[in-house]
Amino acid sequence: MPNVQPEGFLALPPGGTGSGVLVLHAWWGLNDTMKAFCTRLAEAGFIAFAPDLYHGKIADTIAGAEALGAALDTNYLQAKAEIATATQLLNERVGEAGGLAVIGFSLGAFYALDLATTAPEEIRSVVLFYGTGDGDFSRSRAAYLGHFAENDEYEPQSNVNNLEQSLRAAGRPVTFYRYPGTGHWFFEADRPDAYNQAAASLAWDRTLTFLRR
């Protein structure tokens, strides 16, 4: 990336070129799990960049994550501006305008949904991991893939259903999966109380297929 690269983690594929994927972290922050996810994307042939919306802070407990997430939400305009900058710079790195995908985890899903409506010419694909949001999706040009837990105290099924209906009403291609027997964070291996290897593997395979379309 250029010298004005925002804070974050960049992972490049072996050949150095590929389609761009912006990764927006969960409320834990840009931890090793999110960095490893970017690295996996790079190994699969993508240029992945995850901006650090917490600027170096990471939470290990739910209480700590709630505090960091609340602070970010209070300053959401700055977060959106940083995401917009990361999007622009990733597009410059990829050299393929309008071809980016964005993947949002939990808290990051809200910002991924917002980005697809505020920068519709930049985002062609949106992947959500157990996170939703609302808004006017009529400007979006993206296709949407969602991975949601069956038993999620943070993201009730009503939120998932409402988002799916809103996206369909806006004429967007939507594929939402609900994973039986899972809870929030089922994809994140560093959350042993929630991680579900079978569901995570399936979600990963589905994500790669979606991104490669």
C-alpha positions as CSV (number, residue, x, y, z in Angstrom):
1,M,0.0,0.0,0.0
2,P,1.1,3.7,-0.3
3,N,3.0,5.3,2.5
4,V,-0.2,6.8,3.9
5,Q,-1.5,3.3,4.7
6,P,-3.9,3.5,7.7
7,E,-3.2,1.4,10.7
8,G,-4.1,-2.2,10.1
9,F,-2.9,-5.6,8.8
10,L,-2.1,-6.3,5.2
11,A,-1.8,-9.8,3.8
12,L,-0.6,-10.4,0.3
13,P,-1.0,-13.6,-1.8
14,P,2.2,-15.4,-3.0
15,G,2.0,-13.7,-6.4
16,G,1.5,-10.3,-4.9
17,T,-1.7,-9.6,-6.9
18,G,-5.3,-10.6,-6.5
19,S,-8.8,-9.3,-5.8
20,G,-9.1,-7.1,-2.7
21,V,-10.9,-8.0,0.5
22,L,-11.4,-5.5,3.3
23,V,-11.9,-7.2,6.7
24,L,-13.6,-5.3,9.5
25,H,-12.9,-6.8,12.9
26,A,-15.2,-7.8,15.7
27,W,-15.5,-5.9,19.0
28,W,-12.4,-7.7,20.3
29,G,-10.3,-5.6,18.0
30,L,-7.6,-6.5,15.4
31,N,-6.4,-9.5,17.2
32,D,-4.4,-12.5,16.1
33,T,-7.6,-14.3,14.9
34,M,-8.5,-11.5,12.6
35,K,-4.9,-11.3,11.3
36,A,-4.9,-15.1,10.7
37,F,-8.1,-14.7,8.8
38,C,-6.5,-12.1,6.5
39,T,-3.5,-14.5,6.0
40,R,-5.8,-17.3,5.0
41,L,-7.5,-15.0,2.5
42,A,-4.0,-14.1,1.1
43,E,-3.1,-17.8,0.8
44,A,-6.3,-18.3,-1.1
45,G,-5.2,-15.6,-3.6
46,F,-6.7,-12.4,-2.2
47,I,-5.2,-9.1,-1.1
48,A,-6.6,-8.7,2.4
49,F,-6.5,-5.6,4.6
50,A,-8.0,-5.1,8.0
51,P,-8.0,-1.6,9.3
52,D,-7.4,-1.3,13.1
53,L,-10.4,0.7,14.2
54,Y,-9.3,0.5,17.9
55,H,-5.7,1.8,17.1
56,G,-3.8,-0.9,18.9
57,K,-6.3,-1.8,21.6
58,I,-7.5,-5.4,22.0
59,A,-10.0,-6.9,24.4
60,D,-9.9,-10.4,25.8
61,T,-13.0,-10.2,27.9
62,I,-16.6,-9.4,27.0
63,A,-16.7,-6.4,29.4
64,G,-13.5,-5.1,27.8
65,A,-14.9,-5.6,24.3
66,E,-18.2,-3.9,25.2
67,A,-16.2,-0.9,26.4
68,L,-14.1,-0.6,23.2
69,G,-17.2,-1.2,21.0
70,A,-19.2,1.5,22.8
71,A,-16.3,3.9,22.4
72,L,-16.1,3.2,18.7
73,D,-19.9,3.6,18.3
74,T,-19.7,7.0,20.0
75,N,-17.0,8.0,17.5
76,Y,-18.6,6.2,14.6
77,L,-18.0,9.0,12.1
78,Q,-14.3,8.7,12.5
79,A,-14.5,5.0,12.1
80,K,-16.5,5.4,8.9
81,A,-13.9,7.8,7.6
82,E,-11.1,5.4,8.4
83,I,-12.9,2.6,6.7
84,A,-13.4,4.8,3.6
85,T,-9.7,5.6,3.5
86,A,-8.8,2.0,3.8
87,T,-11.2,1.2,1.0
88,Q,-9.6,3.8,-1.3
89,L,-6.1,2.6,-0.6
90,L,-7.0,-1.0,-1.0
91,N,-8.6,-0.2,-4.4
92,E,-5.4,1.6,-5.4
93,R,-3.3,-1.4,-4.4
94,V,-5.6,-3.9,-6.3
95,G,-6.0,-1.6,-9.3
96,E,-9.5,-2.8,-10.0
97,A,-12.1,-0.1,-9.2
98,G,-15.4,-1.4,-8.1
99,G,-14.1,-4.9,-7.4
100,L,-13.7,-5.0,-3.7
101,A,-15.3,-7.3,-1.2
102,V,-15.9,-6.4,2.4
103,I,-16.2,-8.9,5.3
104,G,-17.5,-7.8,8.6
105,F,-17.5,-9.7,11.9
106,S,-20.1,-8.9,14.4
107,L,-19.5,-5.2,15.2
108,G,-17.7,-5.0,11.8
109,A,-20.7,-6.2,10.0
110,F,-22.6,-3.0,10.8
111,Y,-19.8,-1.0,9.1
112,A,-19.6,-3.4,6.2
113,L,-23.3,-2.9,5.5
114,D,-22.9,0.9,5.7
115,L,-19.9,0.9,3.4
116,A,-21.8,-0.9,0.6
117,T,-24.4,1.9,0.7
118,T,-22.0,4.9,1.1
119,A,-19.5,3.6,-1.5
120,P,-21.6,1.5,-3.8
121,E,-19.3,1.9,-6.7
122,E,-16.4,0.4,-4.7
123,I,-18.0,-2.7,-3.2
124,R,-19.2,-5.7,-5.2
125,S,-19.5,-8.3,-2.4
126,V,-20.4,-8.2,1.3
127,V,-19.9,-11.1,3.7
128,L,-21.4,-10.9,7.2
129,F,-20.4,-13.0,10.2
130,Y,-23.1,-12.9,12.9
131,G,-23.8,-9.2,12.6
132,T,-26.6,-7.1,11.1
133,G,-27.6,-3.5,10.6
134,D,-30.4,-1.5,9.1
135,G,-30.6,1.3,6.6
136,D,-31.5,2.1,3.0
137,F,-29.9,-0.5,0.7
138,S,-31.3,0.9,-2.5
139,R,-28.0,2.4,-3.5
140,S,-26.0,-0.8,-3.0
141,R,-24.7,-2.7,-6.0
142,A,-23.3,-5.6,-3.9
143,A,-24.2,-9.2,-3.5
144,Y,-24.6,-10.4,0.1
145,L,-23.6,-13.6,2.0
146,G,-24.4,-14.0,5.6
147,H,-23.3,-16.5,8.3
148,F,-25.5,-16.5,11.4
149,A,-25.7,-18.6,14.5
150,E,-28.9,-20.5,15.5
151,N,-28.6,-19.5,19.1
152,D,-27.3,-15.9,19.3
153,E,-28.0,-13.8,22.3
154,Y,-26.4,-10.8,20.6
155,E,-28.1,-11.1,17.2
156,P,-31.7,-12.4,17.4
157,Q,-33.2,-14.2,14.4
158,S,-35.6,-11.3,14.0
159,N,-32.7,-9.0,13.2
160,V,-31.4,-11.5,10.6
161,N,-34.8,-11.9,9.0
162,N,-35.4,-8.2,8.9
163,L,-32.0,-7.6,7.2
164,E,-32.6,-10.3,4.7
165,Q,-36.0,-8.9,3.8
166,S,-34.6,-5.4,3.5
167,L,-31.8,-6.5,1.1
168,R,-34.2,-8.5,-1.0
169,A,-36.6,-5.5,-1.1
170,A,-33.7,-3.4,-2.5
171,G,-33.2,-6.0,-5.2
172,R,-29.9,-7.3,-3.9
173,P,-28.7,-10.9,-4.4
174,V,-28.8,-12.4,-0.9
175,T,-27.8,-15.8,0.6
176,F,-28.0,-16.1,4.4
177,Y,-27.1,-19.3,6.2
178,R,-28.1,-20.2,9.7
179,Y,-25.8,-22.7,11.4
180,P,-27.6,-25.2,13.7
181,G,-26.3,-25.6,17.2
182,T,-24.0,-22.6,17.0
183,G,-23.8,-19.3,19.0
184,H,-22.1,-16.0,18.4
185,W,-18.3,-16.2,17.5
186,F,-18.7,-19.7,16.2
187,F,-16.1,-18.9,13.5
188,E,-13.4,-17.7,15.9
189,A,-11.1,-20.4,17.1
190,D,-9.8,-18.3,20.0
191,R,-13.3,-18.4,21.6
192,P,-13.3,-22.0,22.7
193,D,-16.7,-21.6,24.4
194,A,-18.3,-20.7,21.1
195,Y,-16.0,-22.1,18.3
196,N,-17.6,-24.7,16.1
197,Q,-15.1,-26.3,13.8
198,A,-17.6,-27.9,11.5
199,A,-19.6,-24.7,11.0
200,A,-16.5,-22.6,10.7
201,S,-15.1,-24.8,8.0
202,L,-18.3,-24.8,6.1
203,A,-18.6,-21.0,6.4
204,W,-15.0,-20.6,5.1
205,D,-15.7,-22.8,2.1
206,R,-18.9,-20.9,1.3
207,T,-17.1,-17.6,1.7
208,L,-14.4,-18.5,-0.8
209,T,-16.9,-19.8,-3.3
210,F,-18.8,-16.5,-3.0
211,L,-15.7,-14.3,-3.3
212,R,-14.5,-16.1,-6.4
213,R,-17.7,-15.7,-8.3
